[in-house]
Amino acid sequence: MRATSADRHQRRKVALTAAVAAALLVPASTASAGPSGGSQPLRGLDLDALTIPELQQQMDDGQLTSVDLTSAYLSRIDALDDDLGAVLSVNPDALDDAAASDRARDEQSARGPLEGIPVLLKDNVDTEQLPTTAGSRALLDSEPDDATLTRRLRDAGAVILGKANLSEWANFRGADPTSGWSGVGGQTASPYVLDRNPCGSSSGSAVGVAASLAQVAIGTETDGSIVCPAGQNGIVGLKPTLGLVSRDGIVPISAEQDTAGPMARHAVDAALLLQVVAGPDEADAATQEIPADLDDDFADLDLDALQGARIGVWTLTPEQAATVDDRTEGVFAAAVKQVEAAGATAVPVQLAHQDEINAGETPALLAEFHRDLNAYLAATPGDHPADLAGLIAFNAHDPVELAYFGQELFERAQAAAVPAEDPAIEQTRDRIRQLARAAIDEALAQGPGPEDDLEAIVGLTNTPAWQTRYQNLDGAADAFVHGSSGPAAVAGYPDVTVPAGFSGPRETLPVGISFFSTRWSDARMLDLAADFEDQATAREAPGYLPTVGADPAPGS
């Protein structure tokens, strides 16, 4: 565990040395010799640009080893992460695991598409090698086994590089939280502009990938926690269909909406990561609903997917347009034109029932959190509070946990009846899920015949990153403006974001667009994202700027 002072992370250092800030190329002097010994230094390996298939080809050809690659990423963590705060802990066995991957490749060929590839896991995904804290000091002595997806990654030959920082308890503790902050890991910063917020709750996963601290990462989402940080940090992030990826061994908010998913700089890498972690699991009943005939070759991407497709464009309402800045609206409008230039027909749509869905979501999540977190704590070995009430008491006496914002959601969840004791909660959940699915399904069904139907809906993933602030210090916290994650999150449908451009001061802050559609359409959403990525080439590597100044006041 990296020893990091929470106070030190509250005000991130605002400058990197010139050599580090420009270090997207691994320098020739990078030492890569590890347990396997004898590896040559990497020379000019552009980690930002290389995809997993390209890395696999180099390793198959003997031009690169997993020890080389893992060492390069560990070097970048050492050089950059004091300023980024993305990596909460580093796996001390990472180089040994990389050496074992190299031996497996030499002796029997690659075990899977992630053989030797370094992966970061959000620190609410259980690992036997490392603590799983959900960012909370209350879980520092937790002793879980590997989550199902962790085992699948290991079995496929992936190298677990470490655990990524996150918004503590997946941003479900305080009424006015700061995304990317946890009591264990401190504050995560945007690699594009260091005083800007990375969004959450998969903050460290997104920043770790964007800054090339790992090839890919696992995030989790209840509503927006993959797609928002992916959009704000200029990467691809997929919130899968609920049940496609096992939730066994993941610290929960709610079994009704939670899912893990891939985060990557390239759509093909996200698809390959999904291919490894997806599939049925006896420990998670939701995965038993995966259709037997579902095409799980997610990485067989169609780069002509937009050609001839009918795509719904979730247009901003007048009220939303009044809050979203003109530059960001321009990025979205340009992205829609690129969708059309790729051969798609764009059809403006609005999604119904949003007010009722929004009104019911938080009450349902509070009750479900009370139920599901207590169950997780009861099943997880180690010296930690036994239940939510114990966590509330722990935080009240801890010198760090409540220093920057409170635990109002914890307290409201503790006061809520669990769903089994309150039929109204189950009715609310059933109602908002039904409405969210209807909103998407009705928008997709545009006419009497299938030729009128839409293949997907595209929406604006995010507005530009806000400056990081703390409720107890600054009187304000996250300045979140707009997102499109809600309908797919509540429906349990897939939602993938892909870089679309830059907005904000000096156009320095990434903006993404999201493609979402009906249940089990994950492969097709990845096709659309990959085609858009190929057409738009909108992603740029981060520049680690100290600041670009404050945002102008609304309306100015």
Secondary structure by P-SEA (a helix, b strand, c coil): cccccccccccccccccccccccccccccccccccccccccccccccccccaaaaaaaaaaccccaaaaaaaaaaaaaccccccccccccccaaaaaaaaaaaaaaccccccccccbbbbcccccccccccccccccccccccccccaaaaaaaaacccccbbbbcccccccccccccccccccccbbbbcccccccccccaaaaaaaaaaccccbbbbbbcccccaaaaaaabbbbbbcccccccccccccccccbbbbbbbcccaaaaaaaaaaacccccccccccccccccccccccccccccccbbbbbbcccaaaaaaccaaaaaaaaaaaaaaaaabbbbbbbbbcaaaaaaacaaaaaaaaaaaaaaaaaaaccccccccaaaaaaaaaaccccccccccaaaaaaaacccccccaaaaaaaaaaaaaaaaaaaaaaccccccccccccccccccccccccccccccccccccccccccccccccbbbbbbbcccccccccbbbbbbbbbcccaaaaaaaaaaaaaaaccccccccccccccccccccc
